[in-house]
Amino acid sequence: MFGMFLLALLTYLKKK
């Protein structure tokens, strides 16, 4: 659950 959140955050930051 928390892992998925971290993964989404990482992807969002990388897309920036």
N, C-alpha and C positions, 0 to 999 in steps of 0.2 A: 504493500500500500504506500508506505513512505518512499520506497524505492522508485515507484512509478512517478511520484511527485518530483523527486530529485532528477529523474531522467528527463521529465518535461522541462524542468527549469534549465537543465544543461542545454537542451536543444534550443530553448528560447534564447539563452545567452549567446549561443554559437551563431544563431541566425542574425543576431544584432549586427 
